[in-house]
Every structure is written in C-alpha cells, then in structure tokens.
Amino acid sequence: MIKSFFLYKKAINSSLFVTLWQETIENMEIQELYAFYKKHPVVTTDSRDCPQGSIFVALKGESFDGNKFAVSALEKGCALAVVDDRQVYDTYLENPLDGKLMVLVPDALQAFKDLAREHRRQFTIPIVGITGTNGKTTTKELVRTVLAQKYNVMATEGNFNNDVGVPKTLLRLAPEHQIAVVEMGASHPGDIKTLVETAEPTCGLITNVGKAHLQGFGSLEGVIKTKGELYDNLATRSNSVIFVNGDNEHLMHILPSNIKTVQYSQHKEDADVYGEIVACDPFLRLRWRDKDQWHDVATHLIGSYNLDNVLAAVTVGLHFGVDPHAISEAIAGYVPQNNRSQLTETGRNHLIVDAYNANPTSMAAALTNFTLMQVSPKMAILGEMRELGDSSREEHKAVIAKLDECHFDKVWLVGKEFVDLPSEYRKFDDVEQVKTAIADEPLEGYYILIKGSNGTRLFQLPEML
C-alpha cells in the first residue's frame, strides 16, 4: 500500500473513472493506481521507450533521475507518469498536457513495487522464488526449462533479479501462465526481505550461500541471514514448500521447523532426490535417482558445481508432477547462455567462459573444476572480484594461492586487486591491456578459463580468442 492520502477525496468507480483521470492527482492509493494499470497494462521505466498509453515510473539511481524525463515520457506517448519529485510535479501542474496524467507519490520505486505486488495478487498460481550466492540464474533457467515440459511458465528474463527487475517480472504475469519462477538477488541486508514481500512466493529455493558482496553484507553470516529471508517469508504462509540442498549445512541450519521441505543431495542417498557425477569431460554427465529408478543425463553444462543446480531443477520438476523422463530430456537439451559456464570452440582455442560474475566461492569452484578437466594446455584469465570490502585483499591472495596449486600452463590476472599483490603471474590493469596483449601475441591451442566480475569486462575477450 502506498502510504499516502488521496487528496481529491473522490472514490474510484466506473462512473467517475474517466473524469477523474483527466485531472492531475497528488498521491493515490495502490488500488487506484492498479485500476489505471488494468486499462493501460504496459509499464516503462525508460523514457526512451514509451508505448502509447503506457505508464512511466520515474525511478532514480546514482547517476540518473527519471523525474527529469517524466514530461518527455508523456509527450512521447505515456498516459501516466508516476513521479516523486515535488518540483517536477508542481511545474507540470502549471502547464499539463491534455489528457495526460502525472501522479506524485512519496517514493516512485515503492509505488512500482506496490503496483507489481497488487498485480501478482490477482493470480493464485504457484510462484517459485529462487535466490543464492552462486548458481541462481542457471538454476532458474533449468527450473524454467523443466517446468515448461508441462506448464506455461513465466520466468525472470536474464538476471532481472533486483528491486526493479522483480517488479518488472511480476508485471509480465498473464492469465495464460500456470506457474512462475522468480529470481531474487541481494547485495545488502534486507534485500531479499523486500523482494519476497513484493513477489510473495509460494515455494522457494536457496542455491547456496557464500562469500559475495561482503562490502554490503559485512560477513558470511550477513549473507546467510539475508538469503534466509526467503525462508522466513515462506514460513509465514500456509502450504508453502522449501526445496533444499541437504548437503548444505548453512541452509539446513536455518530451515524453519513449521514448513514442508523437499531435499536433494549428492551425498545423502535417502534424500528425496539423489544424484551423482558420472564424468566432466568437459561437459557434466550425471545420473539422478527418483525412488528406485536411475536417470542418466548428458548436459551442456561445464563444471561439477552444476550438479547441485541440476538436482534442484529435478526436485522442483518432480514436486510439480513433471514426468521424470521429460525432466532428463529438458536438462540434456538446455544450453547455457550469457557467459555462464559456456564452452566455446573457436577453431583456435577452447574457451570456458564464466565472465558474468565472480566471488571467492565461485572462483574456487571454477578453478577446482578446471584442474580436474583432463585437457591441455590450460590457461586461466581471471578478473578481480568486486564488492568484497575489507576482505578483498585477503580473498584475492587466496585465489593466487589456489592458482599456485593448480599448475596451469599460463595465467593472466586482470584488475587492480590482483596487480597490487605479489605473484609470478602476468598482470594487467584492465581488459584493454589484455586485448592489446592478445593482438600482439595471438593465443592458439589452449583451453582457456575466463572468469571475473562483470565489471572487469572479460566478456569482451572471447571474440579475440
């Protein structure tokens, strides 16, 4: 609910609706905004994309303020602009556009979330909430792919998993959808609490917890507490379900006692779903067991760490009645995108690209997996890990120590955090220096692991290799 008063004191009903919306309104209740949305069911937060009759929400960030573009959005085609800047609103009052409405609210982002939650409440379908330190996008895609074997699925696109992306996702819900999969990310305490209060999931899954965004969370304990906010929310809802990795002690420790849980595991044979690795050569091959029947799956995924992600998708699929053989076929057919555990054969090199994100946990897993791959020669191009706060130097030293154990044929380190540490490996300030080095010394015949935080922009390298 938008905490404000509807100053015009006019109730929305069918007879007053048309007249009322011709006026410029200061503050409104969420049901009134939703009544407008039902007649104009397109929302944009980008003033460069303003479909006729849409609603523009003026969001703010560190380097932009959507309020400044609200009038432009109305001129381009939007029917309503939701702003939280009093000066912009008052200026518009002096010279309003004919038939175009501007609404002043205390917080445009909160209004956006409230609108999305009101829309979500129109649906009684299952909503699967997914969060975690690593693997949440891959798991979300696997879950979506599995559920699509039986249902019309609405799922988060890409990694739209923050306080803007989740409302956008929810507003895509349509009557034809039978189930939804919503990914939720976090970089500060309370982030997941906010997102689950918007999405109101009926079941949930935390992939894992690890050392990421420590600058925001402060510690691993802070990460666990924040991710656990998904569990906390589900525990308040009747008939909710948690899908949990029974091997993860952190997650098992914070499980609510009053909620149904379904476990998957690669170490506990009595789990609801049990699985094991057959090979990583380099693609992951596995088998999983449902009751007494084994299912073999050859995937297009790189990395033994993806076994947990696959088992999570299997578990969700089985819970919702997807045929076991259809589950295996869906997982076998899934091909990762967006620089996440992709193997690319270029003709000159074999690239293992995981350049979207990096943190101590995922970096260690990637290096371990690359070490186990029976291929040669091996090269690692690693970008620095961002948002680690006071732990950054220590965690980058740990990566270098891990590299010393791996004995790869060639290692390049990219970014200030690596450059400032003593090591024998070749170092680069940024990706531009790496691109120059590749141009001067073309690399051929290598298996190359490319991993780093998105900000290091290592995703620019594959086309040169």
N, C-alpha and C positions, 0 to 999 in steps of 0.2 A: 504494500500500500504506500503510495506517495504521501508522505506526512505533510499535508498542506490543506488549505481550505479553498473551496470552490467559491471565489469571491462574488460571482454573479448570482449565487443562491438560486439558480434555476436547475430544476431536475431534468435529466435527460429522459426523454421518451420519444416515441415515434413522431408525435405531432410537433414537438419543439426542436427535434434534432437538426433539421435543415436550417431553420432560422438561427439557432444557437451557434452553429459552426461558421456562420458568416461573420461573427464577431471575433475580436481579438481577446483572448482569455488569459488572465493571470491565475495560474495554478488550477489543478483539477484532480479529481480522484482517479485512480487507475482504471476503474470500470468505465469511466467516461472516455479515457484515452483508448481503452480497448474497443469501445463502441465505434470510435472513429476508425481504428485499425481494421475492424471487420469489413468496413466499406472501402478501405484503402489498404489492402493486405501486403504492401511492399514497404520495407523499411530500409533506409540507406543511411550510412554514417560518412559517406564520401560525397562531397559537394560536386565532384566531377561526374558523378553517376546519379542522376536524378530523374528516374522514370516519371512519366505523367501520373499525377495523383498519388504519389508515394509520400511517405513520412520521412522527414530528415531529422535525425537526432544529433545535436551538436555536442560531440564529445571533445574532451581536452586531453592533451598529453604534454610531455616535457617540452616538445618543440612545435606544438600546433594547438590551435583553439578553434574548434568548429563553429563557435558562436559568430566568429568574424565572417563566416560564409553562409550564414543562415538565410539572409535575404537573397543571396545569389541562388541558393538551392530552390527557394520559392519561385524565383524568376525562371529557372530552368525547367520547372515542371512539378516540383513537390507541392502537395496540397497543404501540408502542415509542417512547421518547424518547431521542434522542442528545444528550447534554449534555457540556460541557467545564468545568463549574463543580464543583469537589470538594465544596463545602459543600452545594450542591443535591443532589448525588448521595448524600452521607452522610446528609443529612436524610431523603431518600426511603428509604434502607436501613432506617431505624428504623420506618417505617410504610408499607410498599409496598402498592400496590393489587393486589388479587387478579387474577392472570393478566396483569398489565401489566408490561412490562419497561422498565428505564432502563439505558442504556449510558453509561459515562464514557469519553471519548476525549480525547486531548491537544488537539485542535482540531476543533470541530464543522464549521466550514466546510471544512476539508481532508477530513474524513470524507465530507462531502456531495459534494465533487469526486471523491474516490476511488470512491464508490458510482456516480456518473454515468459515470465512465470504465470501470468494470467492466461496466456495462450496455452502454455503447457497443461494447465489445469482443465482445459477443455477436453483432454484426452485421458482415457483410462488404460492405455496400452502399457506394457512393461517398458521401463526405461533403465538400461544398464549403464551405471556410472563407472568409469574407469580412470584411475589415477595411478601414480607411482613415480619413482625416481627415474627408472630406465624402462624402456620397452613398452610404454603405454600406447604410443601411436601404432607400433607394429601389432601389438595385441588387439587394439581397437580395430585395425584393418582385418586381422584374422577372424575376430569375432563377427564383424560385419559380413565377411565372406561366408563363414559357416552358417550364420543365421539366414542369409539370403537364399540358402538352399530350400527353405520352407516358408519364409516370410518376406513381406515387403518391408525393407529395413531403411530407416532414416538414420544416418550416422554423421558424426563430425567430419567435415571435409578438411583434409590436410591436418594441420595442427592448430586449428581454431579452438584452443582449449583454455583461453583466459577469460577475464570478466567481460570482454567484448565478444570473443568468439563463441562462448557458450550461449549467450542470448541470441546471437545470430543463428546458431544451430537450432535452438528450440523454436524459433520463429519459422523455420522451414517445415515444421510438422504439418502434415496434411491428412485429411480423412482417410486416404488410401494406405497410410502407414500402419503396420501391425506391431512394430517394435522399434525402439530407438536405442542407439549406442552413443553415449555422450562422453567424450574425453575431457578430463579436467586437469589442468596443470597448476603448479604453485611455485612461487619463489619467495613468499613471505608467510609468517604465521597468520592463520585465519583465512588464507586464500581459498582453501578447499571448503571451509565452512560457508563462505559467501557463495561459492559456486553451487554447492549442493542445496542451499536454501533457494536458489533460483531454479535449478533443474529438478529438484525433488525426485531423485531416482528411486525405483522400487527394488533394485538389487545393485550390488556393487562388487568391484574387484580392484585391489591394490596390487600392482605387479610386483613391487619390491620397494625397499627404502634404502637409500644410500647417501653418500656424500655429494650433494649437489646444491647449488645456490646457498652455500654456507654463509655467504656475506649477508643474505637476507634472513636465513633461519637461525644462524648463530652456532648450531651444533647438530650432530646427527640426531640427538634427542628431539630437537626442534623439528627436524624433518619428519620423524616418526609421529610426533604429536599432530602435525599439520595434515599429513596423509591420513592419519587415523580419524580425522574429522568426517571422512566419508562413512566410516563405521558408526561413529557417534550419531550421525543423522539417520542412518538406516535403522539403528536401534530404537528410534522413536516412532517407527512406522510398523504397523501390523502387517504380517505376511511378507516381510522383506526377506531377502536372501543375500548372503555373502559368499562369494567364490574365493577361496583362499589357498595359497601355496602352503601346504602342510610342512614343507621343509624350512620355511622362513620363520625363525624363532621370534623375530621382532613382531611380525604380523600375528602369529599365534598368541603372543603375549597380550596383545591389545584387543583381541576378539571379544565382542560383547557376549555375555552369557545368555541373553534372552532372545537370540536370533538364530534362525536356521543357517547352517553353514554347509557348504559342499567343498570337499578338499580334493586337490590334485597334488601329485608328488612324483618325484623320480627316485625317492629313497624309501618311502613307506608303501609297501605292497598292499596294505589294507585300506589305502585311500580310495575315495570314490572313483578317481581316475588315476591310473599309474602308467608312467611311461619311462622309456629309456632310450639312450642314443645307440644307434647301430653303427654309424660312421659319420665323419665330417671330411669329405674328400673331393672338393672343399665344401660341397653343399651338405646340409644337415639331413641325414636319414635317421628315422626313428621308428619306434613302434610303441603303441599305447594299448592299454587293456581296459575294456569295459566289461565288468563281471569276469567271465572266464574266456572271453574272446579277444585275441590279439589282432591288431590292425597295423600293417606296415605302411609307412608314408615316406616317399622321397620328396623333399621340399626344394624350393629355390632360395632358401634362406642360408646365409653364411653365419656360422657361429654356434657353438654348443649352447651358449646362453639363451638361444632362441627356443630351446626345448620347453622351458617354463612358459613362454608366450604361447606356444602351440598347445600345450596341455591346458592352459587357461581357456583357450578358444574351444577346445574339445569339451571341456567341462560345461561351459555356458551352452554350447550347442545341445549336448545331451539333456541338460536341465529343461530346455525348451522343446524337446522332442524331435530334434533333427536326427534323421537316420544315420547310424554310425558310418556306413559306407559313404554316404553323401558328405559327411564331415571330413573323412580322409581325402576324398576327391577334391573337396574345396581347398583344403590346406595344400595338397600337392599342386594345385593349379595357381596358387597365389604367388605373384611375382612382386617383390618389394620395389618401392619407388622412392623418390625424394631423398637420395643419398643416405639411405638407411640399410646397412648390411647388404649392399649390392655388389655382385661380382660382374665386372665388365671385361670382356676380352676385346682388346683394341686392335689386335694384329701386331702390335709392338710389345704390349705388356698385358698382364692380368691384374686388374685393379679391384681391390676390395675397398669400396667407398662407404665410409660411415662418417660423413663430414657435416652432419646436421647439428650434432651436439656431442659434448664430451664432459665427463666429470670423473673423479677418481675411481668410482666403482665401474663405470662402463669402459674406461680406458684400460683398467686392469683386466677386465674380461676379454676385451678385444685383443690385447697383447697375448694373453694366455691362449686364446683360440688360434691366433696366427702362428704361435710357436708350435702348436700341435699339428698344424697342417703339413702334410708330407709333400712339400713343394720346394723348389729352389730355382734361382737365388731369390732371397727375400729382402725387401726394402720397406722401411716404415717412414712415412712422412706424417709427423704428429704436430698438430697445432696446440697452442696453450689452452688451458681450461679456464673459463671465465667465472666470475662471481663466487670465488671461494674465500674472499675476505682475508682474515688474518691467517688462515690455513693454507693460503695459496702457495707460498714458497715451499713449505713442508711437503705438500701434495705433489708439486712438480719435481721435487727431489726424489720422491718415491717412484715416480714414473721413470726417471733416469736410472734409478737402482733396478727397477724391473727390466729395463732395456738391457742393462749390463748382464742380466741372467739369460736373456733371450738369444744373444749372439746372432742377430740379423746381419746380413751381408752389408747393408748400408742403412744409415739412419739420418734423417734430416729433421731438425726441430725448428718450429716456427713460432715466433712471438716473444715479447719482452720477458715473460716469466721464465722461459727456457734460456734465453740469451744471457740473462743475468746469473745463471747457475754454472758452476764449473763442470765440464764434461768434455769428452773427446769427440763428441758427435758434431756434425756440421750444423751451424745455426744460422737462422735468417730472421731479420726483424719483422718481416711481413710476407704476405703471399706474393707481392710484386717481385721481391728479390728471388723467391723460389722460381717464379715464371722465367725470370732472366737466366737463372742457372740452368733450367731445363732447355731453354733455347740455345744456350751456349754449349751444353753438354747433354745431348739427347739421351734419354734412358730407353734401353731396349732389353727385352727378355726377362724382365723382373716380374715377380709377384709383389705388388705394392699395396700396403695397407695405408689408407688415407683417413686419418681421424683427427678431429679437433672441434672446438666450439664453433658454432656458426659464424661468430664474429671474426674468426681468423680467415674466413672465406676460402677455405681449401677446396670447396666445391667447384672452384674455377679451374682446378688442375687437370681433371680427367681428360678434357678435350686436348690438352697438350701432351698427354702420355699415351 
